[in-house]
Amino acid sequence: MTLPPDAAAQLQDLLGSRLSVSTADRDHHAQSESFHRAPPPDAVAWPESADEVAAIVRICADAGLPVIPWGAGTSLEGHALATQGGVTVDLGRMNRVVEIRAEDMQVTVQPGITREALNTELRATGLFFPVDPGANASLGGMAATRCSGTTAVRYGTMRDNVLGLQVVLADGRIIRTGTRAAKSSAGYDLTGLFVGSEGTLGIVTELTLRLHGQPEEVAAAVCAFDSLEHAVECVSATIQSGIPMARIEFVDAVTARAFNLHSGSDMRESPHLMVEFHGSPGAVREDAERFGEIAAEFGAQGFDWATTAEDRNRLWRMRHGAYHACIALRPGATGVVTDVCVPMSHLPAAVAAAAADIRESGLIGPIVGHVGDGNFHAQILVEPGNQTEIATAKAIALRMAERALKVGGTITGEHGIGIGKRALMADEHGQAWQVMGAIKTALDPQNIMNPGKLVPDRN
């Protein structure tokens, strides 16, 4: 698809230099953090207000042009790729904090602000936004993919922390969902509908988020285990014991080696758990002691405690940098990155089976996970363009998903669907997937909002 001259002229009049058809800008918006690629969009637009987003959508609707929202570009399943051409709407300039209501523990923000920038703005309030997917993602993108991350075991996911939205629909209407009240029973939960819709129903232009109090005391630690099974079984036992973990992360031996090479750490090359506790000094001490007792039962060794903010930040920077650290294990490689989420009782078997598949394939495939809620990830390193390796990696990811579904889990705990996992949606949802398609048709009859993603193709 090419940009029709009339639409191009209208967009140029609206945006001026904030509309680009340059090869460099278009190519930048054809990239993905993982192996997914697509042709570049026909144009890239940088709006600065909801009214401008609405005007862009109306112009595109009149021309039948696809509209693809873009946040920070950190998604892993090709969510923001222009698979059918059209206009990529880059929301990076809509990055303001609109209002902080500390007494209500709420904040309203534009979609382009990143989670790190928001928490910098909140430092003086004693509050913070806890959802931490690792990447410095935009809040709009985080809502669109219903992401979670390292702190979900205590603070929940984006589903639990988005109170309301402003959304531009496919016909250019601007609507608001949700309220600032603690609860409501007034009608359909439209906020819940748009959180996780991956830009297929509308473009989020404002979010009202739930904030949390900064904990009085924080302690973090990392410890090693002799086997993957013992580490993951320790997670299950810890959660079942009721210890209120703030984070409990798993990294396998391959990832530990990557950390050592990339970050200069000296971790033993074996499976590790990385944990964090939040609360009062007494509660943190008690929780840490109880965890230490459980971990010892599973053979944990070499507890390395990080009680200063500097040491904790160093620990979690290393964890958040796992993707790039692991890529460095095979220079020039790209990652087939996948995640699944299973009930806690099935977590040890699911991780062990995935590790066995990767080992038998002969590929390098580090495994990490936010295992406190049954969610884990595999990053299978492949040579770009090597279709044999890519097919092998995809087959491993497929078996992970099939095993998750068999035990009542999900094909993705936080990465979302995009183009990478759309073929598995019918297996997870059955006829409910067709219902999702019907909702898409009702709100976007022209199928211009991020087409080719999440929902079934139209007949």
Secondary structure, 3 states (H helix, E strand, C coil): CCCCHHHHHHHHHHHHHHEECCHHHHHHCCCCCCCCCCCCCCEEECCCCHHHHHHHHHHHHHHCCCEEEECCCCCCCCCCCCCCCCEEEECCCCCCEEEEEHHHCEEEECCCCEHHHHHHHHHHHCEECCCCCCCCCEHHHHHHCCCCCCCHHHHCCHHHHEEEEEEECCCCCEEEEECCCCCCCCCCCHHHHHCCCCCCCCEEEEEEEECEECCCEEEEEEEECCCHHHHHHHHHHHHHCCCCCCEEEEECHHHHHHHHHHHCCCCCCCCEEEEEEEECHHHHHHHHHHHHHHHHHCCCEEEEEECCHHHHHHHHHHHHCHHHHHHCCCCCCEEEEEEEECCHHHHHHHHHHHHHHHHHHCCCCCEEEEHHHCEEEEEEEECCCCHHHHHHHHHHHHHHHHHHHHCCCECCCCCCCCCCCHHHHHHHHCHHHHHHHHHHHHHCCCCCECCCCCCCCCC
